[in-house]
């Protein structure tokens, strides 16, 4: 299987909490999109871990083609 796998065709709106760490799935295999659930193990890929700068709604990429990971940049279009 070629990775990353396209996990969706649209971004997912997520309410991020200031100071909280998140792990964004980069492989597309997670069943907890857009977040990592560990299914990448053995694939050579790993999640992008980031800390929310403020409490706000952000749109996280599911197509895995964004150039602004983990945030959607419209690459799914």
C-alpha positions in Angstrom: 0.0 0.0 0.0 1.3 3.4 -0.9 1.2 6.0 1.9 -0.1 8.4 2.7 -3.6 7.1 2.1 -6.3 9.7 1.3 -8.5 9.6 4.3 -11.1 12.0 3.1 -12.1 14.6 0.5 -12.8 17.5 2.9 -11.2 18.9 6.0 -12.5 18.2 9.4 -13.4 21.1 11.7 -11.9 20.6 15.1 -12.2 22.8 18.3 -8.6 23.0 19.5 -7.8 24.0 23.1 -5.0 26.4 23.9 -1.9 24.7 25.2 -3.1 21.2 24.4 -1.0 18.8 22.3 -2.5 17.0 19.3 -1.1 14.3 17.0 -2.3 14.7 13.4 -2.4 11.5 11.3 0.0 11.7 8.3 -0.5 8.2 7.0 -4.2 8.3 6.4 -4.8 4.9 8.1 -6.2 6.2 11.4 -9.8 5.4 12.2 -9.8 8.5 14.4 -9.3 11.1 11.6 -7.8 13.6 11.6 -5.9 12.4 14.6 -3.4 9.5 15.0 -4.5 6.2 16.6 -1.2 4.4 16.0 -2.0 2.4 12.9 1.0 3.9 11.2 3.3 1.6 13.2 5.7 -0.2 10.9 4.9 2.1 7.9 7.9 4.4 8.4 5.6 7.3 9.0 4.8 9.2 12.2 2.2 11.8 13.2 2.8 15.5 13.3 2.5 16.6 17.0 1.5 20.2 17.5 0.4 22.4 20.4 -2.7 24.6 19.9 -1.6 28.3 20.1 -5.2 29.3 21.2 -8.6 27.9 21.7 -10.3 28.1 18.3 -11.9 26.0 15.5 -9.4 24.9 12.8 -9.8 22.8 9.7 -7.5 19.8 9.7 -6.5 18.1 6.4 -7.8 14.6 5.6 -6.5 14.3 2.0 -2.9 14.3 3.4 -1.7 16.5 0.5 -1.6 19.8 2.4 1.5 21.9 2.3 0.5 23.5 5.6 0.2 20.4 7.8 -1.9 19.7 9.8 -4.1 22.5 8.5 -6.1 22.3 5.2 -4.8 24.4 2.4 -7.3 23.4 -0.2 -5.1 20.7 -1.9 -8.1 18.3 -1.8 -9.8 20.3 -4.6 
